[in-house]
Amino acid sequence: MSPERFDHLLSLVKNDLEPKPSRFRKGISAEEKLLVTLRYLATGDSQQSQAFNFQLGISTVSKIVKATCEALWNRLSEVYVKFPSTVEEWRQITTEFEEEWDFPHVIGALDGKFIICI
C-alpha cells in the first residue's frame, strides 16, 4: 500500500480510532491501530504474532482489529458496497451469476479472511 493511500484511509477512520485521553498512560495512536489491522488482514498471521511484532498484548490486538474493522466498514461500506435497490437489479445479478459461473438462483458472493483458530 502506498503511503498516500494509507494516509487517505487513515483520514477516513482517524476520528473513530483516536485514543481517549488519559492521565495514566499514552493511548495507542490511530496510525498504529490501522497498521496493526492492515498487517493482520494482509499477512494471514495470527493475532498472537501481530501482538509480538507490535509489542502489544494479544487481547489488545484483538480489540484493535475489531474496532478498526468496524470503523473501516462504517466509513467505506456506503461507497464500496452498494446493494441493489430494485427487483430488476436483483434479477440482473442472478442472470449474470448464472451466465458467468453456471450458478442459478445466486444473488451475491463475498470473499473473506481465512482466520486460524487455535
TAUR-V371272 format. One record per residue. N is the residue number from 1. RES is the residue in three letters. PSI is psi in whole degrees, 0 to 359 (none if undefined). OMEGA is omega in whole degrees, 0 to 359 (* if undefined). D_LAST is the distance of its C-alpha to the last C-alpha in whole Angstrom. Layout:
# TAUR-V371272
n->{N N}
res->{RES RES}
psi->{PSI PSI}
omega->{OMEGA OMEGA}
d_last->{D_LAST D_LAST}
This chain:
# TAUR-V371272
n->{1 2 3 4 5 6 7 8 9 10 11 12 13 14 15 16 17 18 19 20 21 22 23 24 25 26 27 28 29 30 31 32 33 34 35 36 37 38 39 40 41 42 43 44 45 46 47 48 49 50 51 52 53 54 55 56 57 58 59 60 61 62 63 64 65 66 67 68 69 70 71 72 73 74 75 76 77 78 79 80 81 82 83 84 85 86 87 88 89 90 91 92 93 94 95 96 97 98 99 100 101 102 103 104 105 106 107 108 109 110 111 112 113 114 115 116 117 118}
res->{MET SER PRO GLU ARG PHE ASP HIS LEU LEU SER LEU VAL LYS ASN ASP LEU GLU PRO LYS PRO SER ARG PHE ARG LYS GLY ILE SER ALA GLU GLU LYS LEU LEU VAL THR LEU ARG TYR LEU ALA THR GLY ASP SER GLN GLN SER GLN ALA PHE ASN PHE GLN LEU GLY ILE SER THR VAL SER LYS ILE VAL LYS ALA THR CYS GLU ALA LEU TRP ASN ARG LEU SER GLU VAL TYR VAL LYS PHE PRO SER THR VAL GLU GLU TRP ARG GLN ILE THR THR GLU PHE GLU GLU GLU TRP ASP PHE PRO HIS VAL ILE GLY ALA LEU ASP GLY LYS PHE ILE ILE CYS ILE}
psi->{135 154 325 318 320 314 321 314 318 320 331 327 359 315 328 337 354 138 149 141 142 142 342 329 159 130 166 128 159 324 314 322 316 320 313 313 314 320 319 313 328 327 332 3 163 163 329 318 319 322 318 315 322 4 53 163 153 316 329 315 318 315 321 312 316 311 320 319 320 317 316 316 313 323 330 340 322 331 318 346 96 120 146 146 350 161 321 321 319 317 321 318 316 316 316 319 320 318 318 317 358 39 100 153 28 136 1 167 149 147 154 186 128 122 124 124 125 none}
omega->{181 177 179 180 177 180 178 179 178 180 180 187 187 181 180 188 181 179 176 182 179 177 189 182 177 180 178 185 177 179 181 178 179 177 180 183 180 178 178 182 184 189 186 176 178 175 177 178 178 178 178 182 183 181 178 175 181 180 177 178 179 179 179 182 180 182 181 177 177 179 178 179 182 183 188 186 181 181 190 179 181 178 177 182 179 178 181 177 177 180 179 178 179 179 180 178 181 181 185 189 182 175 178 174 178 181 178 178 178 172 184 180 175 183 178 178 181 *}
d_last->{29 33 34 36 33 31 34 34 31 31 34 33 30 31 33 30 28 30 30 32 34 34 36 34 31 31 29 26 29 28 28 25 23 24 23 20 19 21 19 16 17 19 17 14 12 9 11 10 13 15 15 17 19 20 20 19 17 13 14 17 16 14 17 19 17 18 22 22 21 23 26 26 26 29 31 30 30 34 35 32 31 35 35 38 41 43 43 44 41 39 41 41 38 38 40 39 35 38 40 37 34 36 34 36 36 33 33 30 27 24 22 19 16 13 10 6 4 0}
